[in-house]
Amino acid sequence: MMKAKNGKVIIQDIWQWLQHPSLAVLLFCINLLLILPALLPTLGEINSWDESAYIHNGQLLVDKGQWPVFAYSPLSSIFYALTYLPFHSSHFWLVYSCRLGRILLFALLWWSTYLVMRPLRRYAAPWVVSGLFLAAPFTFSFLSFPSDPLFAGFAALSLWQLLCFYSAAQPDDPSSAGQKHLWAASVFMGVAALARNDGLFLFVIMAGLVGWLSWRRSHNVSPRRSLRELLANLLPATLPFAAIVGGYVLIYGLRTGNFELGTARRTYDNFEAGQQSVYAGTGELNPVTESKIEARRLFGTPQENGYSVFTAIRRNPGAYFQRLKIALKALPNQLLHAYGIRFAPLFLLLALRGLLSLFRQRQYALLAVFCLWPVHLASGLAITLFREGHLLFPFYVVLALSAIGLTAILDRTDRRERYAWLAILLALALLGLGSNKLAVFYGAGVAFLGLGMAFWVQERLPAGSGLAIPMLILLGAGLIIHGDYPSPAIPKMGTDPREQGIVYLAEHFAPDTPVAAGSCGAAWLAKMRCFNLSSEDVPTDRSPEKFLDWMRVQGVGAVFVDTSLSSANPRLWELIHPQIGAGLERVFSAGEGDVQVLVLKP
């Protein structure tokens, strides 16, 4: 007869199963199912600027062979060219392309984060970081700016390979250990740089870390040997990156005659947009446009400064330092909201505990890697512009350190430290309640209860049972803190007034007709050429009649009216609305006039 398993054996079996890679697949499927409605947006839920622009660039790449300059995320164009192909004949191709893209981007973020943890399994089981990702709430907003997850995902893959290189060190032959991982790390970093210019800065950090790790590994054996290994490892760490970035610039230059990276112009454009940190605007135009106009008043035009941010700062350092002071003051609050107000304090505490755990184990090299990897975010100080998405770039570092810290709390802490953690969480909850930050109170309170229950259960489990049950308890607590997931829905295309207006454009105007709009998403979806009325060079100081004459001279074929024009840019609407019925004819209206298509009378 078979003997029944005792409780300890059953718990150990659970722990062994939790170490199996199949658990990662299961957690991924659960996570995907939970947030799937957010990955299937309607037209109104798609970012009408950045997200729509990147999807539009993919369509242009397929239909017209237009490649973007390096600084404008060629990887995004290639990515959305692939997601556009299956839906190119549909009126709602942009929506379907966006949906497929969000699913793939979510998968990239999930698996790259999991892989970062694989070389660190001696400090924490990889599924722990997957559990943290499952409970984390920040993936929704992150996906609305496609270049962000593309960059973060491939940068995480580069870090994964760098950590594999570190783990593959062989004391008897360090010069050849793990070089295949350096080739892969460099390739992934090159691809990340094609997504965002931040990859150029992060590459410098990666190459520096490779050089330092190589020198450190063999310096005690022989200084000459350390120099030899340094040179041998820098080649695979830099050559693929240079080939990818330089190769794209070369191919683009041969096609267009422009061999510039375009980073100076892109950075300067962001510098002007950063004026939002101190300038609220008049409300007549959208905030980005008004901030750029104000920046030109304070720092001069881009042409006057040669698209150099540092030249602009030298023209008016007082205005810049005022911006910098306000941006730094707002940074902690932005960080809290980027990672979720309920989770950010917990992630910060766990990440600090992870760093402490590595320090206690004298893993100084890993400490250096984790501390230096996010330093590329400092480039935002020059433009004083920190979107919440920017602060999420190193999210996989935060989650990896949090997983290490959480494991250390459960696995290697004495009772005094456990009581200290419970006291900290309780104090944080009371502080949130006292300051009326109920989200902090709720998050810290549930974490206090979850951690307390995990400690209580662990103390009563047989010795050597592992961390299976306490970790599952904390995963449940994390899901409670996360809160509601989006409700399942089957969106039906063509019912929204804006979608109806886009169908009208596509069916009644020739492709590439210049369509004036407050934001370009609708015009791009109809495969029209967007004439952006929100641009800072649009002459809003004219009379309605003169403004209409100006649009005629520019060759505008139609005006698409939605809230991005009538509400977000009231000054433009003041110029256009009086001309309806006079110089402008309304040919389509839906949603009680919220969406209109106007044509210019001869």
KATA-V899004 format. One record per run of one state. SS is the DSSP state (alpha for helix, beta for strand, coil for the rest). FROM is the first residue (numbers start at 1). LEN is the number of residues. If there is no record, write none. Layout:
BEGIN
ss->[SS & SS]
from->[FROM & FROM]
len->[LEN & LEN]
END
This chain:
BEGIN
ss->[coil & alpha & coil & alpha & coil & alpha & coil & alpha & coil & alpha & coil & alpha & coil & alpha & coil & alpha & coil & alpha & coil & alpha & coil & alpha & coil & alpha & coil & alpha & coil & alpha & coil & alpha & coil & alpha & coil & alpha & coil & alpha & coil & alpha & coil & alpha & coil & alpha & coil & alpha & coil & alpha & coil & alpha & coil & alpha & coil & beta & coil & alpha & coil & beta & coil & alpha & coil & beta & coil & alpha & coil & alpha & coil & beta & coil & beta & coil & beta & coil]
from->[1 & 7 & 19 & 22 & 40 & 43 & 46 & 50 & 65 & 70 & 73 & 74 & 86 & 93 & 119 & 126 & 136 & 139 & 143 & 146 & 168 & 179 & 196 & 198 & 219 & 223 & 257 & 263 & 278 & 287 & 300 & 309 & 316 & 317 & 339 & 344 & 361 & 364 & 384 & 388 & 392 & 395 & 412 & 415 & 435 & 438 & 461 & 468 & 483 & 497 & 509 & 514 & 518 & 521 & 526 & 529 & 533 & 544 & 554 & 558 & 562 & 563 & 567 & 570 & 578 & 580 & 581 & 584 & 591 & 595 & 601]
len->[6 & 12 & 3 & 18 & 3 & 3 & 4 & 15 & 5 & 3 & 1 & 12 & 7 & 26 & 7 & 10 & 3 & 4 & 3 & 22 & 11 & 17 & 2 & 21 & 4 & 34 & 6 & 15 & 9 & 13 & 9 & 7 & 1 & 22 & 5 & 17 & 3 & 20 & 4 & 4 & 3 & 17 & 3 & 20 & 3 & 23 & 7 & 15 & 14 & 12 & 5 & 4 & 3 & 5 & 3 & 4 & 11 & 10 & 4 & 4 & 1 & 4 & 3 & 8 & 2 & 1 & 3 & 7 & 4 & 6 & 2]
END
